[in-house]
Amino acid sequence: MMSKKVGRVGLGMDSHRMESGRPCHLGGVLFEDCPVGPLGHSDGDAVIHALCDAILGAAGLDDLGTLFPDTDPKWKGVGSDLFLKETISLLDKENYRICNCDIVVICDEPKIGPFREKIRKSLAETMAILPEQINVKGKTTEGSDTGRVEVTAIVLIER
């Protein structure tokens, strides 16, 4: 019997309050001139957190909070790229590969558009895939909620 490739889809979401004076890491990129940054136990990179949950969900694995609980002091202040590297390692162990990722980032500050390519390249490098396999879209709230960043990611994987 011939086996056929079966795609699996995962959806991830994350949200962090933005606070003045915090470093702003999103998608593995530091937004150096941004006056606000995500509040979180780790670096608060909501893009990577949502992406990890999408990948883990597609593979049928535990979620980010179970694997890297915010109650564990060893994850305090950690760069989220570590979570993404570990997530990719778990995906590899299950013999899956990423086909593509689509990410929507909603925040009024910082503006995502000027950093879109940099985010794609950073994520691609960390995941060892091509930037063309990642799409990033920035949206604003049109001023209705300037106090947080919300991210939704969807991922297609296959064996």
C-alpha positions as CSV (number, residue, x, y, z in Angstrom):
1,M,0.0,0.0,0.0
2,M,1.3,3.4,-1.0
3,S,1.3,6.0,1.7
4,K,0.2,9.5,0.8
5,K,1.2,12.8,2.4
6,V,-1.3,14.1,4.8
7,G,-1.3,17.8,5.8
8,R,-2.2,18.9,9.3
9,V,-3.2,22.4,10.2
10,G,-2.6,24.2,13.6
11,L,-3.9,27.5,14.9
12,G,-2.2,29.5,17.6
13,M,-3.1,32.7,19.3
14,D,-1.3,34.9,21.8
15,S,-1.8,38.3,23.4
16,H,0.4,40.5,25.6
17,R,-0.2,43.9,27.2
18,M,2.3,46.5,25.9
19,E,4.1,48.5,28.6
20,S,6.2,51.5,28.4
21,G,10.0,51.0,28.8
22,R,10.0,47.3,28.0
23,P,12.1,45.9,25.1
24,C,9.9,45.1,22.1
25,H,10.6,41.7,20.7
26,L,8.2,40.4,18.0
27,G,8.9,37.6,15.5
28,G,12.4,37.3,16.8
29,V,13.2,40.9,15.9
30,L,14.0,43.7,18.4
31,F,12.2,46.9,17.6
32,E,14.9,49.2,19.0
33,D,13.0,52.5,18.9
34,C,9.7,51.3,20.1
35,P,8.7,53.0,23.4
36,V,6.5,50.0,24.5
37,G,7.1,46.3,24.6
38,P,5.1,43.1,25.5
39,L,4.8,42.2,29.1
40,G,5.4,38.5,29.7
41,H,7.3,35.9,31.8
42,S,9.7,35.4,28.9
43,D,10.5,38.2,26.5
44,G,6.8,38.4,25.6
45,D,7.3,37.7,21.9
46,A,3.6,37.1,21.0
47,V,4.5,36.3,17.4
48,I,6.7,33.4,18.4
49,H,4.3,32.2,21.1
50,A,1.4,32.0,18.7
51,L,3.5,30.4,16.0
52,C,4.8,27.7,18.5
53,D,1.2,26.9,19.5
54,A,0.2,26.6,15.9
55,I,3.0,24.2,15.2
56,L,2.5,22.2,18.3
57,G,-1.3,22.0,17.6
58,A,-0.7,20.8,14.1
59,A,1.5,18.0,15.3
60,G,-0.9,17.1,18.1
61,L,1.6,17.9,20.8
62,D,1.3,19.8,24.2
63,D,0.8,23.5,24.0
64,L,3.4,26.2,24.8
65,G,2.2,26.9,28.3
66,T,2.5,23.2,29.2
67,L,6.0,22.8,27.8
68,F,7.3,26.1,29.1
69,P,5.1,27.2,32.0
70,D,5.2,30.8,33.2
71,T,5.3,29.4,36.7
72,D,8.8,28.0,36.1
73,P,11.5,30.5,37.0
74,K,13.9,29.1,34.5
75,W,11.8,30.6,31.7
76,K,11.8,34.1,33.3
77,G,13.2,36.6,30.7
78,V,14.1,33.9,28.2
79,G,14.2,34.8,24.5
80,S,11.3,33.2,22.8
81,D,13.5,32.0,19.9
82,L,14.5,29.2,22.4
83,F,10.9,28.1,22.5
84,L,10.7,28.1,18.7
85,K,13.9,26.1,18.4
86,E,12.6,23.5,20.8
87,T,9.2,23.4,19.1
88,I,11.0,22.7,15.7
89,S,13.0,20.0,17.4
90,L,9.8,18.3,18.7
91,L,8.3,18.6,15.2
92,D,11.4,17.0,13.7
93,K,11.2,14.1,16.1
94,E,7.6,13.5,14.9
95,N,8.9,13.5,11.3
96,Y,6.9,16.5,10.3
97,R,8.0,19.5,8.2
98,I,6.5,22.9,7.9
99,C,4.8,23.7,4.5
100,N,3.9,27.2,5.3
101,C,2.9,29.7,8.1
102,D,0.6,32.7,8.0
103,I,0.7,35.2,10.8
104,V,-1.4,38.2,11.6
105,V,-0.1,40.7,14.1
106,I,-2.5,43.3,15.5
107,C,-1.1,46.3,17.4
108,D,-1.0,50.0,17.0
109,E,2.6,50.2,18.1
110,P,5.0,49.2,16.7
111,K,4.2,49.3,13.0
112,I,4.8,45.8,11.6
113,G,4.9,46.6,7.9
114,P,8.4,48.1,7.8
115,F,9.8,45.0,9.6
116,R,7.8,42.4,7.8
117,E,10.7,41.0,5.8
118,K,13.1,41.1,8.8
119,I,10.6,39.1,10.8
120,R,10.1,36.6,8.0
121,K,13.9,36.1,7.7
122,S,14.4,35.8,11.4
123,L,11.7,33.2,11.8
124,A,12.8,31.3,8.7
125,E,16.4,31.1,10.0
126,T,15.2,29.9,13.4
127,M,13.0,27.2,11.9
128,A,15.4,26.3,9.1
129,I,12.9,27.0,6.3
130,L,12.7,29.5,3.5
131,P,11.3,33.0,4.2
132,E,8.8,32.4,1.3
133,Q,7.2,29.7,3.6
134,I,6.2,32.5,6.1
135,N,3.7,35.3,5.6
136,V,3.4,38.1,8.1
137,K,0.7,40.7,8.1
138,G,0.5,43.8,10.3
139,K,-2.9,45.2,11.3
140,T,-3.8,48.1,13.5
141,T,-6.8,48.5,15.8
142,E,-7.5,51.9,14.2
143,G,-6.9,53.4,17.6
144,S,-9.5,51.4,19.4
145,D,-7.1,49.5,21.7
146,T,-3.5,50.6,21.8
147,G,-2.5,48.7,24.9
148,R,-1.7,45.2,23.6
149,V,-0.4,43.1,20.8
150,E,-2.5,40.2,19.5
151,V,-1.3,37.5,17.2
152,T,-2.9,34.7,15.3
153,A,-0.8,32.1,13.4
154,I,-1.9,29.2,11.2
155,V,0.6,26.5,10.1
156,L,0.4,23.7,7.6
157,I,2.7,20.7,8.2
158,E,3.1,17.3,6.5
159,R,5.0,14.1,7.2
